[in-house]
Amino acid sequence: QVQLVESGGGLVQAGESLRLSCAASRTIVKMGWYRQTPGGQRDLVATRTISGITDYVDSVRGRFTISRDNAKNTMDLQMNSLVPEDTAVYYCYALYLGEEYWGQGTQVTVSS
């Protein structure tokens, strides 16, 4: 079992920044962030392995940075230059022993 607790999110204007954080209850090899809009699918934003390998969806590359503190089992997503299209519920994700785990989700709203 893995528990994921998210924090951060909120309402910002276009061009501003937000930081999301996720704390895991154990060491996870692969963690990441996904996002979902109303009526839409849950889509990948970024992932990072415990060894530091990262992957980003093209639409956020260069604006978002995913980082991890392996000693604390935490993961952050620094989101810069936000645009209204980034508005979504963001979910922390963990892959552990072949099982997927999700945080409760946190709303990010970017106004134009």
C-alpha positions in Angstrom: 0.0 0.0 0.0 1.1 3.5 -0.8 -0.5 6.7 0.5 0.0 9.9 -1.4 -0.7 13.3 0.1 -0.8 16.3 -2.2 -0.5 20.0 -1.4 -0.4 23.2 -3.4 -2.5 24.3 -6.2 -4.9 27.2 -6.4 -5.9 30.1 -8.5 -3.4 32.2 -10.4 -3.3 34.5 -13.4 -1.7 33.6 -16.7 2.1 33.9 -16.5 2.3 33.2 -12.8 3.8 30.2 -11.1 2.6 27.5 -8.7 4.3 24.6 -6.9 2.6 21.3 -6.2 4.0 18.8 -3.7 3.3 15.2 -3.0 4.5 13.1 0.0 4.6 9.3 -0.3 4.3 6.9 2.5 7.3 4.8 1.2 10.1 4.9 -1.3 8.8 4.8 -4.8 10.8 4.0 -8.0 8.6 6.0 -10.3 6.4 9.0 -9.4 4.7 11.6 -11.5 1.9 14.1 -12.0 -1.1 13.7 -14.2 -3.9 16.1 -14.8 -7.6 15.9 -15.8 -10.1 18.4 -17.0 -13.9 18.0 -16.6 -15.0 15.4 -19.1 -11.5 14.7 -20.1 -9.0 11.9 -19.6 -6.3 11.8 -17.0 -3.2 12.8 -19.0 0.5 12.6 -18.2 2.2 15.8 -17.2 5.6 14.6 -16.0 7.3 11.7 -14.3 10.6 11.2 -12.5 12.3 8.0 -11.5 14.2 7.6 -8.3 17.4 7.7 -10.4 16.5 11.0 -11.8 15.1 10.1 -15.3 12.4 12.5 -16.2 9.7 12.7 -18.9 7.4 15.6 -19.7 4.5 16.1 -22.0 5.5 18.4 -24.8 3.0 21.1 -23.7 4.8 21.7 -20.4 8.4 21.0 -21.3 10.5 24.1 -20.5 7.9 25.5 -18.2 7.4 22.8 -15.6 10.1 21.1 -13.5 9.6 17.8 -11.6 11.9 17.1 -8.7 12.2 14.6 -5.9 13.7 14.4 -2.5 14.4 10.7 -2.2 15.4 10.9 1.4 12.0 12.4 2.3 9.9 10.5 -0.3 8.5 13.7 -1.6 8.0 15.0 -5.1 7.4 18.6 -6.4 6.1 20.1 -9.6 7.3 23.6 -10.2 5.0 25.2 -12.8 6.1 28.4 -14.4 4.6 30.6 -17.1 1.2 29.1 -16.5 -1.5 29.4 -19.2 -5.3 28.9 -19.0 -4.8 25.5 -20.8 -3.0 24.3 -17.7 -6.2 24.5 -15.7 -7.1 21.0 -14.4 -7.1 18.8 -11.4 -3.6 17.6 -10.8 -3.0 14.1 -9.4 0.2 12.7 -7.8 1.0 9.2 -9.2 3.1 6.4 -7.9 4.0 3.0 -9.5 4.8 0.5 -6.8 5.3 -3.2 -7.3 3.2 -3.0 -10.5 0.3 -1.2 -8.9 -0.7 2.4 -9.6 -1.6 4.7 -6.8 -3.1 8.2 -6.9 -3.4 11.2 -4.7 -6.6 12.9 -4.0 -6.1 15.6 -6.6 -5.6 19.3 -6.3 -7.2 22.0 -8.4 -5.1 24.3 -10.5 -6.9 27.2 -12.1 -5.2 29.7 -14.4 -7.2 32.8 -15.4 -6.5 34.8 -18.5 
